[in-house]
């Protein structure tokens, strides 16, 4: 009986709830327009999600980012007067910074002029004139100055922009002097010169070789050169050569590159005062870099026939960096001076070239010893060494190719 009583109570509650719901439904008025608006809004939101979503939250986040960017571009609600005030403040800061930079440049320009002239005079430019011209320019991240190097290599010639009148040899000497000037204040440990002696010969080449050796007393100097005089002045000598190897037969097709700048005839000399181990590491890095470049060039070649593809797959070009001992160095200098390779011609037929190489090595050794003695505080003057004159002019960038 008790359970039946509970069921009757629950039934009465349900009936009461039904009556209340019916009464509430009778009070509601149907609004077709509202229903249509809600359905249209749902369709619009679905389109927004497909274009900017994929979810509604992503679309809302994108809207907020775009709104922030727009506020930043329009001043974030700031007035024009506020923006002008901020501009004037920042313009004042820029002007002060540019003025301070200009003053430092003007003070440094005088010291640079004196330093460069002193570095250029030993390089067979005794009458050189150099001036740094600083003229106003529009303010930028580099300041409000236009810096121009004015140059006059010979007496009686007016100062003119360096980039317009300097010859190849003059530009080489200027760059070497500039690097020598900066090396005294720049803590860089290694200096790399790639054919810094291009466009010069004779006495100027000797002066460049001595300047490179002078730099090597404070820095590690790596130099790629075509000049036997410069190569002889180095403390260590490497030969860089390219070889074409057939993978199937293991035969070497060539031991020289197509251009002297990368082969045995283009001696790569390195003045290595700190340590020869560092030089060997640099040489290995150079070898790997050239190998990767060669592989990249081969991969970009368009193969037109299967036979050509097979031929390229069966050969590889490798770069070898070989340290030279005294005898090998002598042979290399003789070849640079115009002699023939010992593998092709008897050594006696190249007596002039070998004599020239010996004189270069002797002269370089005397100069290095004299500089070392002077740096140790000795006042003894080194014996003057006459500049050797080869009977055969050194070859300049002669191209050699190896064929099967």
Buried (B, 14 or more C-beta within 10 A) or exposed (E): EEEEEEEEEEEEEEEEEEEEEEEEEEEEEEEEEEEEEEEEEEEEEEEBBEEBBEEEEEBEEBEEEEEEEEEEEEEEEEEEEEEEEEEEEEEEEBEEEBEEBBEEBEEEBEEBBEBBBEBBBBBBBEEBBBBBEBEEEEBEEEBBBEEBBBBBBEEEEEBBEBEEBBEEBBBBBBEBBBBBBEBEEEEEEBBBBEBBBBEBBEEBBBBBBBBBBBBBEEBBBBBBBBBBBBBBBBBBBBBBBBBBBBEEEEEEBBBBBEBBBBBBBBBBBBBBBEEEEBBBEBBEEBBEEBBEEBEEEBEEEEEEEEEEEEEEEEBBBBBBBBBBEEEBBBBBBBBBBBBBBBEEEEEEEBEBBBBBBBBBBEBBEBBBEBBEBEEEEEEEEEEEBEEBEBEEEBBEEEEBEBEE
